[in-house]
């Protein structure tokens, strides 16, 4: 094995097929999409170069900025609630239920494996008002309130979307963070308890700093998945009412597959990629500052 690893030709021969395959299925479509940002047209009527016109259109496109604002708002709220709910559940699993948490973990994780469209239809029925009031409106009426058309305004539609996303995803983040919490040495926890750290104080000064790496991973994963949210919104609101709940992904999808504007759709995809990259960089830099400050305080 050492002879093989020390031979550069052997390494190139072994890696070349995998690298070629990776390049074909990953890099070529990315470069193709990047090249389309400088063209206008589609497969049927052909492409013609337009220079930077797609980028000029992007800057002056009010629908793009509206979709960007909604995407960032959705990503921020959904990420905070998903990770917070998952972290609280993970703490419950590790420090309260302990070995008896297996059943609850299975139940809470169950929505993760459900098809997103099925979950969307479920929540549409739960919050529906036509033709018959859904269970949520029936409960409101039972307490003397009036039925609410949840999907008639952007604010209430946004609330339903967030509730659905948190309900569906918190089981995944609970399991992810649970794996990080169980890796904390039991001796450290017991030593902190002997020094008088209990409850919220134990969580804040011991558990939270030691679980920061896995917490950071959860945040990065949640931000990138919520920035690219598509199927759940398509199933529940289809971007409506109007375009009030339309994220960048849905706007990009309609631009490409409804209006056949491949060049401008690729420009929207590039913008979303840049946004996701910048947000991830900001999170990593912020986390690095927190860790550095924490070490300096010690």
C-alpha positions as CSV (number, residue, x, y, z in Angstrom):
1,X,0.0,0.0,0.0
2,X,2.9,2.4,0.8
3,X,4.4,1.7,-2.6
4,X,1.1,2.6,-4.3
5,X,0.6,5.8,-2.3
6,X,4.2,6.8,-3.0
7,X,3.7,6.5,-6.7
8,X,2.2,9.7,-8.2
9,X,1.2,8.0,-11.5
10,X,-0.7,5.3,-9.6
11,X,-2.5,7.9,-7.6
12,X,-3.5,9.8,-10.8
13,X,-4.7,6.6,-12.4
14,X,-6.8,5.7,-9.4
15,X,-8.3,9.1,-8.9
16,X,-8.8,10.2,-12.5
17,X,-12.0,8.2,-13.2
18,X,-13.6,9.5,-10.0
19,X,-12.5,13.1,-10.7
20,X,-13.7,12.9,-14.3
21,X,-17.1,11.6,-13.1
22,X,-17.4,14.3,-10.5
23,X,-16.5,17.0,-13.0
24,X,-19.1,15.8,-15.4
25,X,-22.0,15.6,-12.9
26,X,-21.1,18.6,-10.8
27,X,-18.8,21.2,-12.3
28,X,-20.1,21.1,-16.0
29,X,-23.7,22.0,-15.1
30,X,-22.5,24.7,-12.8
31,X,-20.2,26.2,-15.4
32,X,-23.0,25.8,-18.0
33,X,-25.4,27.7,-15.8
34,X,-22.8,30.4,-15.1
35,X,-22.3,30.8,-18.9
36,X,-26.1,31.2,-19.5
37,X,-26.1,34.3,-17.3
38,X,-24.6,36.2,-20.3
39,X,-27.2,34.9,-22.8
40,X,-30.9,35.3,-23.5
41,X,-33.2,32.7,-24.9
42,X,-34.0,29.0,-24.5
43,X,-33.5,25.7,-26.2
44,X,-36.3,26.2,-28.8
45,X,-35.5,29.7,-30.1
46,X,-31.8,29.6,-29.4
47,X,-29.5,31.8,-27.4
48,X,-28.0,35.2,-28.1
49,X,-25.4,36.9,-26.1
50,X,-26.6,39.9,-24.1
51,X,-23.5,40.8,-22.1
52,X,-24.4,42.0,-18.6
53,X,-28.0,42.8,-19.4
54,X,-29.3,40.0,-17.1
55,X,-27.4,41.5,-14.2
56,X,-28.7,45.0,-15.0
57,X,-32.2,43.6,-15.1
58,X,-31.6,41.8,-11.7
59,X,-30.6,45.0,-10.0
60,X,-33.7,46.8,-11.3
61,X,-36.1,43.9,-10.7
62,X,-38.5,44.7,-7.8
63,X,-39.8,41.1,-7.8
64,X,-36.3,39.9,-7.2
65,X,-35.7,42.1,-4.2
66,X,-39.2,41.2,-2.8
67,X,-38.3,37.5,-3.2
68,X,-34.9,38.1,-1.6
69,X,-36.4,39.9,1.4
70,X,-38.9,37.0,1.9
71,X,-36.1,34.4,1.5
72,X,-33.9,36.1,4.1
73,X,-36.8,36.6,6.5
74,X,-37.9,33.0,6.1
75,X,-34.3,31.7,6.6
76,X,-33.7,33.8,9.7
77,X,-37.0,32.9,11.5
78,X,-37.1,29.2,10.5
79,X,-33.4,28.7,11.4
80,X,-33.7,30.2,14.8
81,X,-36.8,28.3,15.7
82,X,-35.7,25.0,14.1
83,X,-32.3,24.9,15.9
84,X,-33.8,26.3,19.2
85,X,-36.5,23.6,19.3
86,X,-34.0,20.9,18.3
87,X,-31.6,22.0,21.0
88,X,-34.3,22.1,23.7
89,X,-35.4,18.6,22.7
90,X,-31.8,17.3,22.7
91,X,-31.3,18.7,26.2
92,X,-34.6,17.0,27.2
93,X,-33.3,13.7,25.7
94,X,-29.9,13.8,27.4
95,X,-30.5,15.4,30.8
96,X,-34.1,14.5,31.6
97,X,-35.3,11.4,29.8
98,X,-31.9,9.9,29.4
99,X,-32.2,6.2,28.2
100,X,-36.0,6.5,28.2
101,X,-35.9,9.1,25.3
102,X,-35.8,6.5,22.5
103,X,-39.6,6.4,22.0
104,X,-39.9,10.2,22.0
105,X,-37.0,10.6,19.6
106,X,-38.7,8.2,17.2
107,X,-42.0,10.1,17.4
108,X,-40.5,13.5,17.0
109,X,-38.3,12.4,14.2
110,X,-41.2,10.8,12.2
111,X,-42.2,14.0,10.3
112,X,-38.7,14.2,8.9
113,X,-39.3,11.1,6.7
114,X,-42.7,12.2,5.5
115,X,-42.9,13.7,1.9
116,X,-42.8,17.4,2.0
117,X,-45.8,17.7,-0.3
118,X,-47.9,15.4,2.0
119,X,-47.0,17.6,5.0
120,X,-47.9,20.7,3.0
121,X,-51.4,19.2,2.1
122,X,-51.8,18.3,5.8
123,X,-51.2,21.8,7.0
124,X,-53.3,23.2,4.3
125,X,-56.2,21.1,5.6
126,X,-55.4,22.0,9.2
127,X,-55.5,25.8,8.6
128,X,-58.1,25.7,5.7
129,X,-61.3,27.6,5.7
130,X,-62.9,26.5,2.4
131,X,-65.1,24.5,1.8
132,X,-65.2,23.5,5.4
133,X,-63.2,25.1,8.3
134,X,-60.1,23.1,9.3
135,X,-59.4,21.9,12.8
136,X,-57.5,25.1,13.8
137,X,-60.5,27.3,12.8
138,X,-62.9,24.9,14.5
139,X,-60.9,25.3,17.8
140,X,-60.9,29.1,17.4
141,X,-64.7,29.0,16.9
142,X,-65.2,26.7,19.9
143,X,-63.5,29.4,22.1
144,X,-65.8,32.1,20.7
145,X,-63.5,33.4,18.0
146,X,-64.0,33.9,14.3
147,X,-62.6,31.7,11.6
148,X,-59.5,33.1,10.0
149,X,-58.5,32.8,6.3
150,X,-54.9,32.0,7.0
151,X,-53.9,32.0,3.4
152,X,-55.5,35.4,2.5
153,X,-52.6,37.5,3.7
154,X,-48.8,37.2,3.5
155,X,-48.3,37.5,7.3
156,X,-50.6,34.6,8.3
157,X,-49.4,32.5,5.4
158,X,-45.8,33.1,6.6
159,X,-46.8,31.9,10.1
160,X,-48.3,28.7,8.7
161,X,-45.2,28.0,6.6
162,X,-42.9,28.6,9.6
163,X,-45.0,26.3,11.9
164,X,-44.9,23.6,9.3
165,X,-41.2,23.8,8.7
166,X,-40.4,23.8,12.4
167,X,-42.7,20.9,13.1
168,X,-41.2,18.9,10.2
169,X,-37.5,19.7,10.9
170,X,-37.1,19.9,14.7
171,X,-36.8,16.1,15.0
172,X,-33.8,16.1,12.6
173,X,-32.0,18.9,14.5
174,X,-32.8,17.2,17.8
175,X,-31.1,14.0,16.7
176,X,-28.1,16.0,15.3
177,X,-27.6,18.0,18.4
178,X,-28.3,15.0,20.6
179,X,-25.3,13.3,19.0
180,X,-23.2,16.3,20.0
181,X,-24.5,16.5,23.6
182,X,-23.8,12.8,24.4
183,X,-20.2,13.3,23.4
184,X,-19.7,15.7,26.3
185,X,-17.7,13.8,29.0
186,X,-19.8,12.8,31.9
187,X,-16.9,13.6,34.2
188,X,-17.1,17.3,33.1
189,X,-20.8,17.4,33.9
190,X,-20.4,15.8,37.3
191,X,-17.5,18.1,38.2
192,X,-19.6,21.1,37.3
193,X,-22.5,19.8,39.4
194,X,-20.2,19.3,42.4
195,X,-19.1,22.9,42.0
196,X,-22.7,24.0,42.3
197,X,-23.6,24.4,38.6
198,X,-27.2,23.2,38.0
199,X,-30.1,23.8,35.7
200,X,-29.8,26.8,33.4
201,X,-26.4,27.7,34.8
202,X,-25.0,24.3,33.9
203,X,-26.4,24.6,30.4
204,X,-25.1,28.1,29.9
205,X,-21.6,27.7,31.2
206,X,-20.8,24.0,30.5
207,X,-23.1,22.4,28.0
208,X,-23.5,25.3,25.5
209,X,-19.8,26.1,25.1
210,X,-18.9,22.4,24.7
211,X,-21.7,21.8,22.1
212,X,-20.9,24.9,20.1
213,X,-19.2,23.1,17.2
214,X,-22.2,20.8,16.5
215,X,-24.6,23.8,17.1
216,X,-22.7,25.7,14.5
217,X,-23.0,22.8,12.1
218,X,-26.8,22.7,12.7
219,X,-27.1,26.5,12.1
220,X,-25.2,26.3,8.8
221,X,-27.2,23.3,7.7
222,X,-30.5,25.0,8.6
223,X,-29.6,28.3,7.0
224,X,-28.7,26.7,3.7
225,X,-31.7,24.5,3.6
226,X,-34.2,27.3,4.4
227,X,-32.5,29.7,1.9
228,X,-33.3,27.1,-0.7
229,X,-36.9,26.3,0.5
230,X,-39.1,25.4,-2.5
231,X,-41.4,22.4,-2.3
232,X,-43.2,23.2,1.0
233,X,-44.1,26.7,-0.2
234,X,-45.1,25.4,-3.6
235,X,-47.4,22.9,-1.9
236,X,-49.1,25.3,0.6
237,X,-49.2,28.8,-0.9
238,X,-47.6,28.6,-4.3
239,X,-46.0,31.9,-3.5
240,X,-49.3,33.6,-2.8
241,X,-51.3,35.6,-2.1
242,X,-49.8,37.4,-5.1
243,X,-46.1,37.1,-4.6
244,X,-46.0,37.8,-0.9
245,X,-44.6,34.3,0.0
246,X,-42.5,33.8,-3.1
247,X,-38.9,32.8,-2.3
248,X,-36.0,33.1,-4.8
249,X,-36.2,29.5,-5.7
250,X,-39.8,29.7,-6.8
251,X,-39.2,32.9,-8.7
252,X,-36.2,31.2,-10.4
253,X,-38.3,28.1,-11.2
254,X,-41.1,30.2,-12.8
255,X,-38.6,32.3,-14.8
256,X,-37.0,29.2,-16.3
257,X,-39.9,26.7,-16.7
258,X,-42.9,29.0,-17.1
259,X,-41.4,31.9,-19.1
260,X,-38.5,30.0,-20.7
261,X,-36.0,32.7,-19.7
262,X,-33.0,30.4,-19.1
263,X,-30.4,33.2,-19.0
264,X,-32.2,35.3,-16.4
265,X,-33.2,32.2,-14.4
266,X,-29.5,31.3,-14.3
267,X,-28.7,34.8,-13.1
268,X,-31.2,34.3,-10.2
269,X,-29.6,31.0,-9.4
270,X,-26.2,32.7,-9.2
271,X,-27.6,35.4,-7.0
272,X,-29.0,32.8,-4.6
273,X,-25.7,30.9,-4.5
274,X,-23.8,34.1,-3.7
275,X,-26.3,34.9,-0.9
276,X,-26.0,31.4,0.6
277,X,-22.2,31.7,0.4
278,X,-22.1,35.1,2.1
279,X,-24.5,34.1,4.9
280,X,-22.4,31.0,5.6
281,X,-19.2,33.1,5.7
282,X,-20.8,35.5,8.1
283,X,-21.9,32.7,10.4
284,X,-18.5,31.1,10.5
285,X,-16.7,34.4,11.2
286,X,-19.2,35.3,13.9
287,X,-18.7,31.8,15.5
288,X,-14.9,32.2,15.3
289,X,-15.1,35.5,17.2
290,X,-17.3,34.0,19.9
291,X,-14.9,31.1,20.4
292,X,-11.9,33.4,20.4
293,X,-13.6,35.7,22.9
294,X,-14.5,32.7,25.1
295,X,-10.9,31.4,25.1
296,X,-9.6,34.9,26.0
297,X,-12.1,35.1,28.9
298,X,-10.7,31.9,30.3
